[in-house]
Amino acid sequence: MPSKKNSKKDRIPKEFEGLEMKINELGEIQSSFHLDQINQFLNAHLNDRKLNPEKDAQSEGEEE
């Protein structure tokens, strides 16, 4: 049975083509992009549950 990773190509936004993330032997995350650039993308495309807890609670109730 083929693995899920091989059966479907991952969708990578154009902003992050060439992104490489590595963890070194000390456990530090090393990236080919600046952390601020990644945070700006995440802020623009994802909602933060901690900032809007009442909105998140409503969406959880709808899923059940």
C-alpha positions, 0 to 999 in steps of 0.5 A: 500500500503506497504511503500518503506522502508518495500518493499526493504532492504536498501543496507549498505556497509560492512564498515558501518555495525553497524553504528548508527546516532542519534541527541541529544536534543541539535541538535548535531549529534552523530555517532558510527563511527568517522567523518574522517572514514565517510569522507574517504568513501564518498571521495572514492565513490562520486564526489564533485560537487564543486570541478568539476563544469564543469564536473557536468554541462556537466552531467546535460545537458546529463540528459535533 
